[in-house]
Each structure stands twice: as structure tokens, then as C-alpha cells.
Amino acid sequence: MAKSEDRRSIRCSFCGKPQSLVNRLIAGNGSYICDECVRMCMSIVDDLPQQKAVSGYDGLPLVFEKLPKPM
């Protein structure tokens, strides 16, 4: 492949597969992610433990309905 063709070829920024070998590429801010990498990322996120409730500075859970409104 020539250098000019390399610049024009769109590839997944994570696995490096060219657009011709994947079903879909999602573009964003100069980078791309293929549908296969998205699926892999989703499985990683699904395996993470659920986040704990947000706590205040005193360790008690925050109740957002009781927070004062900013003036």
C-alpha cells in the first residue's frame, strides 16, 4: 500500500482493522471505533461491579431531593 493510500484508509483506532473488514465504524474527534471493539467494551463494562451510592463528606448517603438550591 502506498503512503497516500494509508492516509486515506479509515481504520479502527483500537484494533487497527480497516473499514472494509468491519460492519461499522463510529467516528469521533479524529478517531474511530469499530462495532467489534464496541461489543468488547460493552462486555467489559457489564462485568464491572455496580457503583456504590454517592456519599457525602460525612459518609452518609446523599439525598439529592434534600440538597439546597443554589442562589
LOLUMGU-588311 format. One record per atom (N, C-alpha, C): x, y, z; atom name; residue number from 1; residue in one letter. Coordinates in pm, whole numbers, plus 50000, padded with zeros to 5 digits. Layout:
! residues N
{X: X | Y: Y | Z: Z | atomo: CA | num: NUM | residuo: A} .
...
END
This chain:
! residues 71
{X: 50083 | Y: 49882 | Z: 50000 | atomo: N | num: 1 | residuo: M} .
{X: 50000 | Y: 50000 | Z: 50000 | atomo: CA | num: 1 | residuo: M} .
{X: 50088 | Y: 50125 | Z: 50000 | atomo: C | num: 1 | residuo: M} .
{X: 50052 | Y: 50220 | Z: 49921 | atomo: N | num: 2 | residuo: A} .
{X: 50129 | Y: 50344 | Z: 49915 | atomo: CA | num: 2 | residuo: A} .
{X: 50096 | Y: 50431 | Z: 50035 | atomo: C | num: 2 | residuo: A} .
{X: 50186 | Y: 50525 | Z: 50064 | atomo: N | num: 3 | residuo: K} .
{X: 50164 | Y: 50612 | Z: 50179 | atomo: CA | num: 3 | residuo: K} .
{X: 50038 | Y: 50695 | Z: 50164 | atomo: C | num: 3 | residuo: K} .
{X: 50008 | Y: 50742 | Z: 50044 | atomo: N | num: 4 | residuo: S} .
{X: 49888 | Y: 50823 | Z: 50024 | atomo: CA | num: 4 | residuo: S} .
{X: 49762 | Y: 50741 | Z: 50047 | atomo: C | num: 4 | residuo: S} .
{X: 49765 | Y: 50612 | Z: 50013 | atomo: N | num: 5 | residuo: E} .
{X: 49650 | Y: 50525 | Z: 50037 | atomo: CA | num: 5 | residuo: E} .
{X: 49636 | Y: 50497 | Z: 50186 | atomo: C | num: 5 | residuo: E} .
{X: 49748 | Y: 50488 | Z: 50259 | atomo: N | num: 6 | residuo: D} .
{X: 49744 | Y: 50466 | Z: 50403 | atomo: CA | num: 6 | residuo: D} .
{X: 49672 | Y: 50580 | Z: 50474 | atomo: C | num: 6 | residuo: D} .
{X: 49698 | Y: 50702 | Z: 50430 | atomo: N | num: 7 | residuo: R} .
{X: 49636 | Y: 50819 | Z: 50494 | atomo: CA | num: 7 | residuo: R} .
{X: 49486 | Y: 50821 | Z: 50470 | atomo: C | num: 7 | residuo: R} .
{X: 49443 | Y: 50776 | Z: 50354 | atomo: N | num: 8 | residuo: R} .
{X: 49301 | Y: 50780 | Z: 50321 | atomo: CA | num: 8 | residuo: R} .
{X: 49224 | Y: 50664 | Z: 50381 | atomo: C | num: 8 | residuo: R} .
{X: 49290 | Y: 50555 | Z: 50414 | atomo: N | num: 9 | residuo: S} .
{X: 49221 | Y: 50438 | Z: 50466 | atomo: CA | num: 9 | residuo: S} .
{X: 49178 | Y: 50465 | Z: 50610 | atomo: C | num: 9 | residuo: S} .
{X: 49053 | Y: 50442 | Z: 50638 | atomo: N | num: 10 | residuo: I} .
{X: 48999 | Y: 50465 | Z: 50772 | atomo: CA | num: 10 | residuo: I} .
{X: 49008 | Y: 50332 | Z: 50847 | atomo: C | num: 10 | residuo: I} .
{X: 49064 | Y: 50337 | Z: 50967 | atomo: N | num: 11 | residuo: R} .
{X: 49083 | Y: 50217 | Z: 51048 | atomo: CA | num: 11 | residuo: R} .
{X: 49032 | Y: 50241 | Z: 51189 | atomo: C | num: 11 | residuo: R} .
{X: 48998 | Y: 50131 | Z: 51256 | atomo: N | num: 12 | residuo: C} .
{X: 48960 | Y: 50139 | Z: 51396 | atomo: CA | num: 12 | residuo: C} .
{X: 49083 | Y: 50183 | Z: 51475 | atomo: C | num: 12 | residuo: C} .
{X: 49067 | Y: 50281 | Z: 51561 | atomo: N | num: 13 | residuo: S} .
{X: 49179 | Y: 50332 | Z: 51640 | atomo: CA | num: 13 | residuo: S} .
{X: 49221 | Y: 50235 | Z: 51750 | atomo: C | num: 13 | residuo: S} .
{X: 49140 | Y: 50133 | Z: 51778 | atomo: N | num: 14 | residuo: F} .
{X: 49169 | Y: 50039 | Z: 51885 | atomo: CA | num: 14 | residuo: F} .
{X: 49232 | Y: 49911 | Z: 51834 | atomo: C | num: 14 | residuo: F} .
{X: 49170 | Y: 49847 | Z: 51734 | atomo: N | num: 15 | residuo: C} .
{X: 49222 | Y: 49719 | Z: 51684 | atomo: CA | num: 15 | residuo: C} .
{X: 49295 | Y: 49733 | Z: 51552 | atomo: C | num: 15 | residuo: C} .
{X: 49279 | Y: 49845 | Z: 51482 | atomo: N | num: 16 | residuo: G} .
{X: 49351 | Y: 49869 | Z: 51358 | atomo: CA | num: 16 | residuo: G} .
{X: 49289 | Y: 49809 | Z: 51233 | atomo: C | num: 16 | residuo: G} .
{X: 49172 | Y: 49746 | Z: 51246 | atomo: N | num: 17 | residuo: K} .
{X: 49109 | Y: 49686 | Z: 51129 | atomo: CA | num: 17 | residuo: K} .
{X: 49060 | Y: 49796 | Z: 51035 | atomo: C | num: 17 | residuo: K} .
{X: 49077 | Y: 49775 | Z: 50903 | atomo: N | num: 18 | residuo: P} .
{X: 49028 | Y: 49875 | Z: 50808 | atomo: CA | num: 18 | residuo: P} .
{X: 48876 | Y: 49870 | Z: 50797 | atomo: C | num: 18 | residuo: P} .
{X: 48820 | Y: 49976 | Z: 50744 | atomo: N | num: 19 | residuo: Q} .
{X: 48676 | Y: 49989 | Z: 50730 | atomo: CA | num: 19 | residuo: Q} .
{X: 48616 | Y: 49874 | Z: 50649 | atomo: C | num: 19 | residuo: Q} .
{X: 48691 | Y: 49820 | Z: 50556 | atomo: N | num: 20 | residuo: S} .
{X: 48640 | Y: 49713 | Z: 50470 | atomo: CA | num: 20 | residuo: S} .
{X: 48621 | Y: 49581 | Z: 50544 | atomo: C | num: 20 | residuo: S} .
{X: 48683 | Y: 49563 | Z: 50660 | atomo: N | num: 21 | residuo: L} .
{X: 48674 | Y: 49436 | Z: 50734 | atomo: CA | num: 21 | residuo: L} .
{X: 48576 | Y: 49439 | Z: 50852 | atomo: C | num: 21 | residuo: L} .
{X: 48513 | Y: 49553 | Z: 50876 | atomo: N | num: 22 | residuo: V} .
{X: 48418 | Y: 49563 | Z: 50988 | atomo: CA | num: 22 | residuo: V} .
{X: 48281 | Y: 49605 | Z: 50934 | atomo: C | num: 22 | residuo: V} .
{X: 48178 | Y: 49582 | Z: 51016 | atomo: N | num: 23 | residuo: N} .
{X: 48043 | Y: 49621 | Z: 50975 | atomo: CA | num: 23 | residuo: N} .
{X: 48022 | Y: 49772 | Z: 50980 | atomo: C | num: 23 | residuo: N} .
{X: 48074 | Y: 49834 | Z: 51087 | atomo: N | num: 24 | residuo: R} .
{X: 48050 | Y: 49976 | Z: 51105 | atomo: CA | num: 24 | residuo: R} .
{X: 48164 | Y: 50040 | Z: 51182 | atomo: C | num: 24 | residuo: R} .
{X: 48199 | Y: 50161 | Z: 51145 | atomo: N | num: 25 | residuo: L} .
{X: 48297 | Y: 50241 | Z: 51219 | atomo: CA | num: 25 | residuo: L} .
{X: 48228 | Y: 50365 | Z: 51271 | atomo: C | num: 25 | residuo: L} .
{X: 48249 | Y: 50395 | Z: 51396 | atomo: N | num: 26 | residuo: I} .
{X: 48192 | Y: 50515 | Z: 51458 | atomo: CA | num: 26 | residuo: I} .
{X: 48305 | Y: 50616 | Z: 51471 | atomo: C | num: 26 | residuo: I} .
{X: 48282 | Y: 50737 | Z: 51421 | atomo: N | num: 27 | residuo: A} .
{X: 48385 | Y: 50841 | Z: 51421 | atomo: CA | num: 27 | residuo: A} .
{X: 48362 | Y: 50938 | Z: 51535 | atomo: C | num: 27 | residuo: A} .
{X: 48471 | Y: 50991 | Z: 51587 | atomo: N | num: 28 | residuo: G} .
{X: 48461 | Y: 51094 | Z: 51689 | atomo: CA | num: 28 | residuo: G} .
{X: 48595 | Y: 51156 | Z: 51718 | atomo: C | num: 28 | residuo: G} .
{X: 48606 | Y: 51287 | Z: 51704 | atomo: N | num: 29 | residuo: N} .
{X: 48726 | Y: 51363 | Z: 51738 | atomo: CA | num: 29 | residuo: N} .
{X: 48854 | Y: 51305 | Z: 51676 | atomo: C | num: 29 | residuo: N} .
{X: 48848 | Y: 51270 | Z: 51549 | atomo: N | num: 30 | residuo: G} .
{X: 48967 | Y: 51223 | Z: 51479 | atomo: CA | num: 30 | residuo: G} .
{X: 49003 | Y: 51078 | Z: 51504 | atomo: C | num: 30 | residuo: G} .
{X: 48918 | Y: 51005 | Z: 51573 | atomo: N | num: 31 | residuo: S} .
{X: 48944 | Y: 50863 | Z: 51596 | atomo: CA | num: 31 | residuo: S} .
{X: 48820 | Y: 50783 | Z: 51559 | atomo: C | num: 31 | residuo: S} .
{X: 48837 | Y: 50653 | Z: 51546 | atomo: N | num: 32 | residuo: Y} .
{X: 48729 | Y: 50566 | Z: 51504 | atomo: CA | num: 32 | residuo: Y} .
{X: 48727 | Y: 50442 | Z: 51592 | atomo: C | num: 32 | residuo: Y} .
{X: 48608 | Y: 50384 | Z: 51612 | atomo: N | num: 33 | residuo: I} .
{X: 48596 | Y: 50257 | Z: 51683 | atomo: CA | num: 33 | residuo: I} .
{X: 48499 | Y: 50169 | Z: 51605 | atomo: C | num: 33 | residuo: I} .
{X: 48537 | Y: 50042 | Z: 51587 | atomo: N | num: 34 | residuo: C} .
{X: 48454 | Y: 49951 | Z: 51509 | atomo: CA | num: 34 | residuo: C} .
{X: 48350 | Y: 49885 | Z: 51598 | atomo: C | num: 34 | residuo: C} .
{X: 48250 | Y: 49823 | Z: 51535 | atomo: N | num: 35 | residuo: D} .
{X: 48142 | Y: 49758 | Z: 51609 | atomo: CA | num: 35 | residuo: D} .
{X: 48194 | Y: 49644 | Z: 51696 | atomo: C | num: 35 | residuo: D} .
{X: 48300 | Y: 49575 | Z: 51652 | atomo: N | num: 36 | residuo: E} .
{X: 48355 | Y: 49465 | Z: 51730 | atomo: CA | num: 36 | residuo: E} .
{X: 48419 | Y: 49516 | Z: 51859 | atomo: C | num: 36 | residuo: E} .
{X: 48491 | Y: 49627 | Z: 51852 | atomo: N | num: 37 | residuo: C} .
{X: 48553 | Y: 49685 | Z: 51971 | atomo: CA | num: 37 | residuo: C} .
{X: 48446 | Y: 49742 | Z: 52066 | atomo: C | num: 37 | residuo: C} .
{X: 48338 | Y: 49795 | Z: 52009 | atomo: N | num: 38 | residuo: V} .
{X: 48228 | Y: 49845 | Z: 52093 | atomo: CA | num: 38 | residuo: V} .
{X: 48169 | Y: 49729 | Z: 52172 | atomo: C | num: 38 | residuo: V} .
{X: 48146 | Y: 49615 | Z: 52105 | atomo: N | num: 39 | residuo: R} .
{X: 48090 | Y: 49498 | Z: 52174 | atomo: CA | num: 39 | residuo: R} .
{X: 48184 | Y: 49450 | Z: 52285 | atomo: C | num: 39 | residuo: R} .
{X: 48315 | Y: 49449 | Z: 52256 | atomo: N | num: 40 | residuo: M} .
{X: 48411 | Y: 49405 | Z: 52357 | atomo: CA | num: 40 | residuo: M} .
{X: 48409 | Y: 49501 | Z: 52476 | atomo: C | num: 40 | residuo: M} .
{X: 48403 | Y: 49631 | Z: 52451 | atomo: N | num: 41 | residuo: C} .
{X: 48398 | Y: 49730 | Z: 52560 | atomo: CA | num: 41 | residuo: C} .
{X: 48270 | Y: 49714 | Z: 52642 | atomo: C | num: 41 | residuo: C} .
{X: 48160 | Y: 49687 | Z: 52574 | atomo: N | num: 42 | residuo: M} .
{X: 48033 | Y: 49668 | Z: 52645 | atomo: CA | num: 42 | residuo: M} .
{X: 48042 | Y: 49547 | Z: 52738 | atomo: C | num: 42 | residuo: M} .
{X: 48106 | Y: 49439 | Z: 52694 | atomo: N | num: 43 | residuo: S} .
{X: 48117 | Y: 49320 | Z: 52780 | atomo: CA | num: 43 | residuo: S} .
{X: 48207 | Y: 49349 | Z: 52900 | atomo: C | num: 43 | residuo: S} .
{X: 48310 | Y: 49431 | Z: 52881 | atomo: N | num: 44 | residuo: I} .
{X: 48398 | Y: 49468 | Z: 52992 | atomo: CA | num: 44 | residuo: I} .
{X: 48320 | Y: 49551 | Z: 53094 | atomo: C | num: 44 | residuo: I} .
{X: 48243 | Y: 49647 | Z: 53046 | atomo: N | num: 45 | residuo: V} .
{X: 48166 | Y: 49733 | Z: 53136 | atomo: CA | num: 45 | residuo: V} .
{X: 48058 | Y: 49653 | Z: 53207 | atomo: C | num: 45 | residuo: V} .
{X: 47995 | Y: 49559 | Z: 53138 | atomo: N | num: 46 | residuo: D} .
{X: 47891 | Y: 49476 | Z: 53200 | atomo: CA | num: 46 | residuo: D} .
{X: 47947 | Y: 49390 | Z: 53312 | atomo: C | num: 46 | residuo: D} .
{X: 48075 | Y: 49353 | Z: 53305 | atomo: N | num: 47 | residuo: D} .
{X: 48137 | Y: 49269 | Z: 53408 | atomo: CA | num: 47 | residuo: D} .
{X: 48181 | Y: 49347 | Z: 53530 | atomo: C | num: 47 | residuo: D} .
{X: 48184 | Y: 49481 | Z: 53522 | atomo: N | num: 48 | residuo: L} .
{X: 48226 | Y: 49563 | Z: 53636 | atomo: CA | num: 48 | residuo: L} .
{X: 48122 | Y: 49557 | Z: 53746 | atomo: C | num: 48 | residuo: L} .
{X: 48166 | Y: 49560 | Z: 53872 | atomo: N | num: 49 | residuo: P} .
{X: 48068 | Y: 49564 | Z: 53982 | atomo: CA | num: 49 | residuo: P} .
{X: 47991 | Y: 49696 | Z: 53978 | atomo: C | num: 49 | residuo: P} .
{X: 47868 | Y: 49692 | Z: 54024 | atomo: N | num: 50 | residuo: Q} .
{X: 47784 | Y: 49812 | Z: 54026 | atomo: CA | num: 50 | residuo: Q} .
{X: 47845 | Y: 49915 | Z: 54120 | atomo: C | num: 50 | residuo: Q} .
{X: 47831 | Y: 50044 | Z: 54083 | atomo: N | num: 51 | residuo: Q} .
{X: 47883 | Y: 50152 | Z: 54166 | atomo: CA | num: 51 | residuo: Q} .
{X: 47804 | Y: 50162 | Z: 54295 | atomo: C | num: 51 | residuo: Q} .
{X: 47874 | Y: 50198 | Z: 54401 | atomo: N | num: 52 | residuo: K} .
{X: 47808 | Y: 50222 | Z: 54528 | atomo: CA | num: 52 | residuo: K} .
{X: 47737 | Y: 50356 | Z: 54524 | atomo: C | num: 52 | residuo: K} .
{X: 47644 | Y: 50375 | Z: 54616 | atomo: N | num: 53 | residuo: A} .
{X: 47572 | Y: 50502 | Z: 54625 | atomo: CA | num: 53 | residuo: A} .
{X: 47671 | Y: 50614 | Z: 54656 | atomo: C | num: 53 | residuo: A} .
{X: 47640 | Y: 50734 | Z: 54609 | atomo: N | num: 54 | residuo: V} .
{X: 47725 | Y: 50850 | Z: 54634 | atomo: CA | num: 54 | residuo: V} .
{X: 47710 | Y: 50892 | Z: 54779 | atomo: C | num: 54 | residuo: V} .
{X: 47823 | Y: 50915 | Z: 54845 | atomo: N | num: 55 | residuo: S} .
{X: 47821 | Y: 50954 | Z: 54985 | atomo: CA | num: 55 | residuo: S} .
{X: 47867 | Y: 51098 | Z: 55000 | atomo: C | num: 55 | residuo: S} .
{X: 47815 | Y: 51162 | Z: 55104 | atomo: N | num: 56 | residuo: G} .
{X: 47857 | Y: 51297 | Z: 55138 | atomo: CA | num: 56 | residuo: G} .
{X: 47987 | Y: 51295 | Z: 55214 | atomo: C | num: 56 | residuo: G} .
{X: 48033 | Y: 51412 | Z: 55258 | atomo: N | num: 57 | residuo: Y} .
{X: 48160 | Y: 51422 | Z: 55329 | atomo: CA | num: 57 | residuo: Y} .
{X: 48156 | Y: 51349 | Z: 55463 | atomo: C | num: 57 | residuo: Y} .
{X: 48037 | Y: 51331 | Z: 55519 | atomo: N | num: 58 | residuo: D} .
{X: 48025 | Y: 51263 | Z: 55648 | atomo: CA | num: 58 | residuo: D} .
{X: 48002 | Y: 51113 | Z: 55633 | atomo: C | num: 58 | residuo: D} .
{X: 48005 | Y: 51062 | Z: 55511 | atomo: N | num: 59 | residuo: G} .
{X: 47988 | Y: 50919 | Z: 55487 | atomo: CA | num: 59 | residuo: G} .
{X: 47844 | Y: 50874 | Z: 55471 | atomo: C | num: 59 | residuo: G} .
{X: 47750 | Y: 50965 | Z: 55498 | atomo: N | num: 60 | residuo: L} .
{X: 47608 | Y: 50930 | Z: 55483 | atomo: CA | num: 60 | residuo: L} .
{X: 47568 | Y: 50943 | Z: 55336 | atomo: C | num: 60 | residuo: L} .
{X: 47472 | Y: 50863 | Z: 55291 | atomo: N | num: 61 | residuo: P} .
{X: 47429 | Y: 50875 | Z: 55150 | atomo: CA | num: 61 | residuo: P} .
{X: 47364 | Y: 51010 | Z: 55124 | atomo: C | num: 61 | residuo: P} .
{X: 47393 | Y: 51064 | Z: 55006 | atomo: N | num: 62 | residuo: L} .
{X: 47334 | Y: 51192 | Z: 54967 | atomo: CA | num: 62 | residuo: L} .
{X: 47191 | Y: 51171 | Z: 54918 | atomo: C | num: 62 | residuo: L} .
{X: 47103 | Y: 51257 | Z: 54961 | atomo: N | num: 63 | residuo: V} .
{X: 46966 | Y: 51257 | Z: 54911 | atomo: CA | num: 63 | residuo: V} .
{X: 46952 | Y: 51384 | Z: 54830 | atomo: C | num: 63 | residuo: V} .
{X: 46952 | Y: 51369 | Z: 54698 | atomo: N | num: 64 | residuo: F} .
{X: 46957 | Y: 51486 | Z: 54611 | atomo: CA | num: 64 | residuo: F} .
{X: 46832 | Y: 51574 | Z: 54624 | atomo: C | num: 64 | residuo: F} .
{X: 46719 | Y: 51518 | Z: 54663 | atomo: N | num: 65 | residuo: E} .
{X: 46597 | Y: 51597 | Z: 54678 | atomo: CA | num: 65 | residuo: E} .
{X: 46607 | Y: 51694 | Z: 54794 | atomo: C | num: 65 | residuo: E} .
{X: 46694 | Y: 51664 | Z: 54893 | atomo: N | num: 66 | residuo: K} .
{X: 46707 | Y: 51749 | Z: 55011 | atomo: CA | num: 66 | residuo: K} .
{X: 46820 | Y: 51851 | Z: 55000 | atomo: C | num: 66 | residuo: K} .
{X: 46895 | Y: 51847 | Z: 54892 | atomo: N | num: 67 | residuo: L} .
{X: 47003 | Y: 51944 | Z: 54876 | atomo: CA | num: 67 | residuo: L} .
{X: 46946 | Y: 52084 | Z: 54853 | atomo: C | num: 67 | residuo: L} .
{X: 47008 | Y: 52186 | Z: 54913 | atomo: N | num: 68 | residuo: P} .
{X: 46957 | Y: 52323 | Z: 54889 | atomo: CA | num: 68 | residuo: P} .
{X: 46985 | Y: 52367 | Z: 54746 | atomo: C | num: 68 | residuo: P} .
{X: 46894 | Y: 52447 | Z: 54694 | atomo: N | num: 69 | residuo: K} .
{X: 46909 | Y: 52501 | Z: 54559 | atomo: CA | num: 69 | residuo: K} .
{X: 47010 | Y: 52616 | Z: 54561 | atomo: C | num: 69 | residuo: K} .
{X: 47094 | Y: 52627 | Z: 54458 | atomo: N | num: 70 | residuo: P} .
{X: 47188 | Y: 52740 | Z: 54454 | atomo: CA | num: 70 | residuo: P} .
{X: 47114 | Y: 52872 | Z: 54433 | atomo: C | num: 70 | residuo: P} .
{X: 47169 | Y: 52978 | Z: 54488 | atomo: N | num: 71 | residuo: M} .
{X: 47105 | Y: 53110 | Z: 54474 | atomo: CA | num: 71 | residuo: M} .
{X: 47161 | Y: 53183 | Z: 54355 | atomo: C | num: 71 | residuo: M} .
END
